[in-house]
Amino acid sequence: MRIPRSWLFVPGDSEKKLAKGPETGAHALIVDLEDAVAPTAKVEARRVSRGWLEAHRRQVTMRKQARWVRINAIDTGLWRDDLGAVMPGAPDGIMLPKAAGPDQVRMIAAEIYELEQKNGIPNGQTRILPLVSETPRAAMTIAAYMDAAMPRLAGLTWGAEDLAAALGAGRKRDSEGQWTDAFRFVRAQTLLTAHTCGVWAIDTLHADFRDEDGLRRAALAARGDGFSGMLAIHPAQVPVINAAFSPSEAELADAEAIIAAFAANPGAGTLQIDGRMIDQPHLKQAKALLGVE
């Protein structure tokens, strides 16, 4: 599976919005059973989501777009019913909100294993993406993922809105638009831990979907910092995120030149291209950009 750059939340109780999901260009759709669904609509959301997932499970063309489901948090008591409802549709993965550490991910993984067997899904096919920051306790457990053996772990992502509410924070960004210290700490921990684990690092969403310039800056910063993708809450955000995470022609040409230079000088540790020094980390980045070994 390619690394999804854009992750779009779609309310699980809206047949209309789910039907439009494939047209958005999002690399991954997150069928949301949590925040986007009112408490009284949870049962209906499971029914609608299951129907959509099962329908698209049979459509080969849809497999180009990853299908994920955000279930309800462990402490709500709803998560097991959520999984039971959606797993027959064989989603590519499950997003776990308000994840309080690796133990909760393992709990979800054990339930998924049983449901894969029950629904004829290959063992290990269903991945897990925890939201690791939505409570202060969760934020302080991010580093614990480094030492946890979790083969289903696809990546790590974080959220600012729930954490701000838990902290009673009146702001998340300073006067210059930069994350304040607590949120900057969480973002950095998510990025570093994901790379340590060798999984995807997915940056949080840009809450104001009408602020295209702000979104573009945030997405470019995310890619520049080393994130592999970004969450979205509105279809209009998808093309901006996709463009920000797509390498430019100049970047592709530079990567090809670096690989060619080392191929022509296989014993070299350091080379010079256009007046700048390049070494093995540059070669590694160039190969990653072009998706070559």
TIGU-251100 format. One record per residue (C-alpha): residue number from 1; residue in three letters; chain; y negated, z negated, x. Coordinates in steps of 0.1 Angstrom, whole numbers, plus 5000, padded with zeros to 4 digits. Example, Ala and Ser with C-alpha at 12.3 -4.5 7.8 and 13.67 -1.06 7.14 Angstrom:
2
{1; 'ALA'; 'A'; {5045; 4922; 5123}}
{2; 'SER'; 'A'; {5011; 4929; 5137}}
***
This chain:
293
{1; 'MET'; 'A'; {5000; 5000; 5000}}
{2; 'ARG'; 'A'; {4966; 5009; 5014}}
{3; 'ILE'; 'A'; {4941; 4981; 5017}}
{4; 'PRO'; 'A'; {4920; 4980; 4985}}
{5; 'ARG'; 'A'; {4883; 4981; 4993}}
{6; 'SER'; 'A'; {4870; 4975; 4957}}
{7; 'TRP'; 'A'; {4886; 4949; 4934}}
{8; 'LEU'; 'A'; {4873; 4951; 4899}}
{9; 'PHE'; 'A'; {4878; 4923; 4873}}
{10; 'VAL'; 'A'; {4887; 4936; 4838}}
{11; 'PRO'; 'A'; {4890; 4912; 4808}}
{12; 'GLY'; 'A'; {4926; 4909; 4799}}
{13; 'ASP'; 'A'; {4918; 4908; 4762}}
{14; 'SER'; 'A'; {4899; 4940; 4760}}
{15; 'GLU'; 'A'; {4920; 4971; 4754}}
{16; 'LYS'; 'A'; {4889; 4993; 4756}}
{17; 'LYS'; 'A'; {4879; 4981; 4791}}
{18; 'LEU'; 'A'; {4915; 4982; 4804}}
{19; 'ALA'; 'A'; {4918; 5017; 4791}}
{20; 'LYS'; 'A'; {4887; 5027; 4812}}
{21; 'GLY'; 'A'; {4899; 5009; 4843}}
{22; 'PRO'; 'A'; {4916; 5038; 4859}}
{23; 'GLU'; 'A'; {4884; 5059; 4856}}
{24; 'THR'; 'A'; {4862; 5034; 4875}}
{25; 'GLY'; 'A'; {4875; 5045; 4910}}
{26; 'ALA'; 'A'; {4883; 5009; 4919}}
{27; 'HIS'; 'A'; {4911; 5006; 4944}}
{28; 'ALA'; 'A'; {4925; 4975; 4926}}
{29; 'LEU'; 'A'; {4921; 4964; 4890}}
{30; 'ILE'; 'A'; {4923; 4926; 4884}}
{31; 'VAL'; 'A'; {4934; 4920; 4848}}
{32; 'ASP'; 'A'; {4917; 4887; 4842}}
{33; 'LEU'; 'A'; {4933; 4860; 4821}}
{34; 'GLU'; 'A'; {4910; 4833; 4834}}
{35; 'ASP'; 'A'; {4872; 4832; 4833}}
{36; 'ALA'; 'A'; {4867; 4864; 4814}}
{37; 'VAL'; 'A'; {4889; 4852; 4784}}
{38; 'ALA'; 'A'; {4878; 4825; 4760}}
{39; 'PRO'; 'A'; {4903; 4796; 4755}}
{40; 'THR'; 'A'; {4910; 4808; 4719}}
{41; 'ALA'; 'A'; {4919; 4843; 4731}}
{42; 'LYS'; 'A'; {4944; 4834; 4759}}
{43; 'VAL'; 'A'; {4975; 4843; 4738}}
{44; 'GLU'; 'A'; {4960; 4876; 4727}}
{45; 'ALA'; 'A'; {4950; 4884; 4763}}
{46; 'ARG'; 'A'; {4986; 4879; 4775}}
{47; 'ARG'; 'A'; {4998; 4903; 4748}}
{48; 'VAL'; 'A'; {4972; 4930; 4756}}
{49; 'SER'; 'A'; {4976; 4927; 4794}}
{50; 'ARG'; 'A'; {5014; 4929; 4792}}
{51; 'GLY'; 'A'; {5012; 4960; 4770}}
{52; 'TRP'; 'A'; {4988; 4977; 4795}}
{53; 'LEU'; 'A'; {5008; 4967; 4825}}
{54; 'GLU'; 'A'; {5041; 4979; 4810}}
{55; 'ALA'; 'A'; {5025; 5012; 4799}}
{56; 'HIS'; 'A'; {5012; 5019; 4833}}
{57; 'ARG'; 'A'; {5043; 5007; 4851}}
{58; 'ARG'; 'A'; {5059; 5039; 4838}}
{59; 'GLN'; 'A'; {5030; 5062; 4849}}
{60; 'VAL'; 'A'; {5035; 5073; 4884}}
{61; 'THR'; 'A'; {5000; 5085; 4888}}
{62; 'MET'; 'A'; {4986; 5050; 4881}}
{63; 'ARG'; 'A'; {5004; 5037; 4912}}
{64; 'LYS'; 'A'; {4975; 5050; 4933}}
{65; 'GLN'; 'A'; {4955; 5021; 4919}}
{66; 'ALA'; 'A'; {4968; 4986; 4925}}
{67; 'ARG'; 'A'; {4973; 4964; 4895}}
{68; 'TRP'; 'A'; {4967; 4927; 4899}}
{69; 'VAL'; 'A'; {4965; 4898; 4874}}
{70; 'ARG'; 'A'; {4943; 4867; 4877}}
{71; 'ILE'; 'A'; {4962; 4840; 4860}}
{72; 'ASN'; 'A'; {4948; 4806; 4850}}
{73; 'ALA'; 'A'; {4946; 4778; 4875}}
{74; 'ILE'; 'A'; {4975; 4755; 4881}}
{75; 'ASP'; 'A'; {4958; 4724; 4866}}
{76; 'THR'; 'A'; {4952; 4742; 4833}}
{77; 'GLY'; 'A'; {4990; 4742; 4825}}
{78; 'LEU'; 'A'; {4986; 4779; 4814}}
{79; 'TRP'; 'A'; {4997; 4796; 4845}}
{80; 'ARG'; 'A'; {5035; 4796; 4838}}
{81; 'ASP'; 'A'; {5030; 4813; 4804}}
{82; 'ASP'; 'A'; {5006; 4838; 4820}}
{83; 'LEU'; 'A'; {5032; 4848; 4846}}
{84; 'GLY'; 'A'; {5060; 4850; 4820}}
{85; 'ALA'; 'A'; {5039; 4873; 4799}}
{86; 'VAL'; 'A'; {5027; 4897; 4826}}
{87; 'MET'; 'A'; {5056; 4900; 4850}}
{88; 'PRO'; 'A'; {5076; 4924; 4828}}
{89; 'GLY'; 'A'; {5047; 4949; 4836}}
{90; 'ALA'; 'A'; {5055; 4945; 4874}}
{91; 'PRO'; 'A'; {5019; 4939; 4886}}
{92; 'ASP'; 'A'; {5013; 4946; 4923}}
{93; 'GLY'; 'A'; {5001; 4910; 4927}}
{94; 'ILE'; 'A'; {4989; 4878; 4913}}
{95; 'MET'; 'A'; {4955; 4863; 4920}}
{96; 'LEU'; 'A'; {4956; 4825; 4919}}
{97; 'PRO'; 'A'; {4922; 4809; 4911}}
{98; 'LYS'; 'A'; {4911; 4775; 4923}}
{99; 'ALA'; 'A'; {4940; 4775; 4948}}
{100; 'ALA'; 'A'; {4941; 4740; 4962}}
{101; 'GLY'; 'A'; {4961; 4749; 4993}}
{102; 'PRO'; 'A'; {4994; 4766; 5004}}
{103; 'ASP'; 'A'; {5016; 4743; 4983}}
{104; 'GLN'; 'A'; {5002; 4758; 4951}}
{105; 'VAL'; 'A'; {5008; 4793; 4965}}
{106; 'ARG'; 'A'; {5044; 4784; 4972}}
{107; 'MET'; 'A'; {5048; 4770; 4937}}
{108; 'ILE'; 'A'; {5036; 4803; 4923}}
{109; 'ALA'; 'A'; {5058; 4823; 4947}}
{110; 'ALA'; 'A'; {5089; 4804; 4935}}
{111; 'GLU'; 'A'; {5081; 4812; 4899}}
{112; 'ILE'; 'A'; {5074; 4849; 4907}}
{113; 'TYR'; 'A'; {5108; 4851; 4925}}
{114; 'GLU'; 'A'; {5126; 4840; 4894}}
{115; 'LEU'; 'A'; {5107; 4864; 4872}}
{116; 'GLU'; 'A'; {5113; 4893; 4896}}
{117; 'GLN'; 'A'; {5150; 4888; 4892}}
{118; 'LYS'; 'A'; {5147; 4885; 4854}}
{119; 'ASN'; 'A'; {5127; 4917; 4851}}
{120; 'GLY'; 'A'; {5144; 4940; 4876}}
{121; 'ILE'; 'A'; {5116; 4939; 4901}}
{122; 'PRO'; 'A'; {5125; 4942; 4938}}
{123; 'ASN'; 'A'; {5124; 4908; 4956}}
{124; 'GLY'; 'A'; {5091; 4903; 4973}}
{125; 'GLN'; 'A'; {5073; 4932; 4957}}
{126; 'THR'; 'A'; {5048; 4909; 4939}}
{127; 'ARG'; 'A'; {5021; 4897; 4963}}
{128; 'ILE'; 'A'; {4997; 4867; 4960}}
{129; 'LEU'; 'A'; {4959; 4866; 4966}}
{130; 'PRO'; 'A'; {4945; 4830; 4963}}
{131; 'LEU'; 'A'; {4909; 4822; 4956}}
{132; 'VAL'; 'A'; {4906; 4795; 4983}}
{133; 'SER'; 'A'; {4871; 4780; 4978}}
{134; 'GLU'; 'A'; {4864; 4771; 4942}}
{135; 'THR'; 'A'; {4865; 4733; 4946}}
{136; 'PRO'; 'A'; {4854; 4712; 4975}}
{137; 'ARG'; 'A'; {4890; 4702; 4981}}
{138; 'ALA'; 'A'; {4902; 4738; 4981}}
{139; 'ALA'; 'A'; {4874; 4747; 5005}}
{140; 'MET'; 'A'; {4886; 4721; 5030}}
{141; 'THR'; 'A'; {4922; 4734; 5029}}
{142; 'ILE'; 'A'; {4914; 4770; 5040}}
{143; 'ALA'; 'A'; {4926; 4765; 5076}}
{144; 'ALA'; 'A'; {4959; 4751; 5063}}
{145; 'TYR'; 'A'; {4970; 4787; 5054}}
{146; 'MET'; 'A'; {4972; 4795; 5092}}
{147; 'ASP'; 'A'; {5004; 4774; 5096}}
{148; 'ALA'; 'A'; {5020; 4781; 5063}}
{149; 'ALA'; 'A'; {5049; 4806; 5061}}
{150; 'MET'; 'A'; {5041; 4826; 5030}}
{151; 'PRO'; 'A'; {5056; 4862; 5030}}
{152; 'ARG'; 'A'; {5040; 4870; 4997}}
{153; 'LEU'; 'A'; {5005; 4862; 5009}}
{154; 'ALA'; 'A'; {4985; 4895; 5007}}
{155; 'GLY'; 'A'; {4951; 4881; 5016}}
{156; 'LEU'; 'A'; {4925; 4855; 5010}}
{157; 'THR'; 'A'; {4893; 4856; 4990}}
{158; 'TRP'; 'A'; {4867; 4832; 4979}}
{159; 'GLY'; 'A'; {4842; 4825; 4951}}
{160; 'ALA'; 'A'; {4808; 4809; 4951}}
{161; 'GLU'; 'A'; {4801; 4803; 4914}}
{162; 'ASP'; 'A'; {4827; 4776; 4907}}
{163; 'LEU'; 'A'; {4820; 4759; 4940}}
{164; 'ALA'; 'A'; {4783; 4758; 4933}}
{165; 'ALA'; 'A'; {4791; 4741; 4899}}
{166; 'ALA'; 'A'; {4814; 4716; 4916}}
{167; 'LEU'; 'A'; {4788; 4708; 4942}}
{168; 'GLY'; 'A'; {4759; 4706; 4917}}
{169; 'ALA'; 'A'; {4742; 4731; 4939}}
{170; 'GLY'; 'A'; {4709; 4745; 4926}}
{171; 'ARG'; 'A'; {4711; 4775; 4949}}
{172; 'LYS'; 'A'; {4737; 4795; 4968}}
{173; 'ARG'; 'A'; {4713; 4816; 4989}}
{174; 'ASP'; 'A'; {4681; 4807; 5008}}
{175; 'SER'; 'A'; {4647; 4823; 5004}}
{176; 'GLU'; 'A'; {4658; 4852; 5026}}
{177; 'GLY'; 'A'; {4688; 4859; 5005}}
{178; 'GLN'; 'A'; {4713; 4845; 5030}}
{179; 'TRP'; 'A'; {4742; 4821; 5020}}
{180; 'THR'; 'A'; {4733; 4785; 5025}}
{181; 'ASP'; 'A'; {4754; 4764; 5048}}
{182; 'ALA'; 'A'; {4783; 4753; 5026}}
{183; 'PHE'; 'A'; {4789; 4788; 5013}}
{184; 'ARG'; 'A'; {4785; 4804; 5048}}
{185; 'PHE'; 'A'; {4811; 4779; 5060}}
{186; 'VAL'; 'A'; {4835; 4788; 5033}}
{187; 'ARG'; 'A'; {4830; 4825; 5039}}
{188; 'ALA'; 'A'; {4835; 4823; 5076}}
{189; 'GLN'; 'A'; {4867; 4801; 5072}}
{190; 'THR'; 'A'; {4881; 4827; 5047}}
{191; 'LEU'; 'A'; {4874; 4855; 5071}}
{192; 'LEU'; 'A'; {4888; 4838; 5102}}
{193; 'THR'; 'A'; {4919; 4824; 5085}}
{194; 'ALA'; 'A'; {4928; 4857; 5069}}
{195; 'HIS'; 'A'; {4926; 4875; 5103}}
{196; 'THR'; 'A'; {4946; 4847; 5119}}
{197; 'CYS'; 'A'; {4973; 4852; 5092}}
{198; 'GLY'; 'A'; {4972; 4890; 5095}}
{199; 'VAL'; 'A'; {4963; 4894; 5058}}
{200; 'TRP'; 'A'; {4934; 4910; 5040}}
{201; 'ALA'; 'A'; {4900; 4893; 5039}}
{202; 'ILE'; 'A'; {4883; 4900; 5006}}
{203; 'ASP'; 'A'; {4846; 4890; 5003}}
{204; 'THR'; 'A'; {4833; 4875; 4971}}
{205; 'LEU'; 'A'; {4814; 4893; 4944}}
{206; 'HIS'; 'A'; {4777; 4901; 4941}}
{207; 'ALA'; 'A'; {4769; 4884; 4908}}
{208; 'ASP'; 'A'; {4739; 4905; 4898}}
{209; 'PHE'; 'A'; {4755; 4938; 4889}}
{210; 'ARG'; 'A'; {4721; 4954; 4882}}
{211; 'ASP'; 'A'; {4710; 4947; 4918}}
{212; 'GLU'; 'A'; {4723; 4978; 4935}}
{213; 'ASP'; 'A'; {4703; 4974; 4967}}
{214; 'GLY'; 'A'; {4714; 4938; 4971}}
{215; 'LEU'; 'A'; {4750; 4948; 4965}}
{216; 'ARG'; 'A'; {4748; 4975; 4991}}
{217; 'ARG'; 'A'; {4735; 4951; 5017}}
{218; 'ALA'; 'A'; {4761; 4925; 5008}}
{219; 'ALA'; 'A'; {4789; 4951; 5010}}
{220; 'LEU'; 'A'; {4777; 4966; 5043}}
{221; 'ALA'; 'A'; {4774; 4931; 5057}}
{222; 'ALA'; 'A'; {4809; 4923; 5045}}
{223; 'ARG'; 'A'; {4824; 4953; 5062}}
{224; 'GLY'; 'A'; {4803; 4947; 5093}}
{225; 'ASP'; 'A'; {4816; 4911; 5095}}
{226; 'GLY'; 'A'; {4852; 4921; 5093}}
{227; 'PHE'; 'A'; {4861; 4919; 5056}}
{228; 'SER'; 'A'; {4885; 4946; 5043}}
{229; 'GLY'; 'A'; {4872; 4947; 5008}}
{230; 'MET'; 'A'; {4850; 4931; 4981}}
{231; 'LEU'; 'A'; {4853; 4918; 4946}}
{232; 'ALA'; 'A'; {4834; 4935; 4917}}
{233; 'ILE'; 'A'; {4825; 4923; 4882}}
{234; 'HIS'; 'A'; {4811; 4956; 4868}}
{235; 'PRO'; 'A'; {4823; 4992; 4871}}
{236; 'ALA'; 'A'; {4788; 5002; 4884}}
{237; 'GLN'; 'A'; {4795; 4982; 4915}}
{238; 'VAL'; 'A'; {4827; 5001; 4925}}
{239; 'PRO'; 'A'; {4812; 5033; 4940}}
{240; 'VAL'; 'A'; {4787; 5012; 4960}}
{241; 'ILE'; 'A'; {4815; 4990; 4974}}
{242; 'ASN'; 'A'; {4837; 5020; 4981}}
{243; 'ALA'; 'A'; {4809; 5038; 5000}}
{244; 'ALA'; 'A'; {4800; 5007; 5020}}
{245; 'PHE'; 'A'; {4836; 5002; 5032}}
{246; 'SER'; 'A'; {4842; 5039; 5040}}
{247; 'PRO'; 'A'; {4837; 5049; 5076}}
{248; 'SER'; 'A'; {4809; 5074; 5082}}
{249; 'GLU'; 'A'; {4816; 5108; 5099}}
{250; 'ALA'; 'A'; {4799; 5094; 5130}}
{251; 'GLU'; 'A'; {4822; 5064; 5131}}
{252; 'LEU'; 'A'; {4853; 5086; 5127}}
{253; 'ALA'; 'A'; {4841; 5109; 5154}}
{254; 'ASP'; 'A'; {4835; 5080; 5178}}
{255; 'ALA'; 'A'; {4869; 5066; 5171}}
{256; 'GLU'; 'A'; {4886; 5099; 5178}}
{257; 'ALA'; 'A'; {4866; 5102; 5210}}
{258; 'ILE'; 'A'; {4877; 5067; 5222}}
{259; 'ILE'; 'A'; {4914; 5075; 5214}}
{260; 'ALA'; 'A'; {4912; 5108; 5232}}
{261; 'ALA'; 'A'; {4895; 5093; 5262}}
{262; 'PHE'; 'A'; {4923; 5067; 5267}}
{263; 'ALA'; 'A'; {4950; 5093; 5260}}
{264; 'ALA'; 'A'; {4936; 5114; 5288}}
{265; 'ASN'; 'A'; {4935; 5083; 5311}}
{266; 'PRO'; 'A'; {4966; 5063; 5301}}
{267; 'GLY'; 'A'; {4964; 5040; 5331}}
{268; 'ALA'; 'A'; {4928; 5030; 5325}}
{269; 'GLY'; 'A'; {4917; 4996; 5313}}
{270; 'THR'; 'A'; {4880; 5005; 5310}}
{271; 'LEU'; 'A'; {4863; 5039; 5305}}
{272; 'GLN'; 'A'; {4828; 5053; 5300}}
{273; 'ILE'; 'A'; {4818; 5074; 5270}}
{274; 'ASP'; 'A'; {4782; 5086; 5266}}
{275; 'GLY'; 'A'; {4768; 5060; 5289}}
{276; 'ARG'; 'A'; {4786; 5030; 5274}}
{277; 'MET'; 'A'; {4816; 5011; 5286}}
{278; 'ILE'; 'A'; {4847; 5009; 5264}}
{279; 'ASP'; 'A'; {4879; 4989; 5269}}
{280; 'GLN'; 'A'; {4911; 4980; 5251}}
{281; 'PRO'; 'A'; {4894; 4961; 5221}}
{282; 'HIS'; 'A'; {4874; 4993; 5214}}
{283; 'LEU'; 'A'; {4907; 5013; 5215}}
{284; 'LYS'; 'A'; {4923; 4988; 5191}}
{285; 'GLN'; 'A'; {4894; 4991; 5167}}
{286; 'ALA'; 'A'; {4894; 5029; 5169}}
{287; 'LYS'; 'A'; {4931; 5030; 5160}}
{288; 'ALA'; 'A'; {4926; 5006; 5131}}
{289; 'LEU'; 'A'; {4898; 5027; 5117}}
{290; 'LEU'; 'A'; {4918; 5059; 5118}}
{291; 'GLY'; 'A'; {4950; 5042; 5107}}
{292; 'VAL'; 'A'; {4971; 5052; 5138}}
{293; 'GLU'; 'A'; {4994; 5032; 5160}}
***
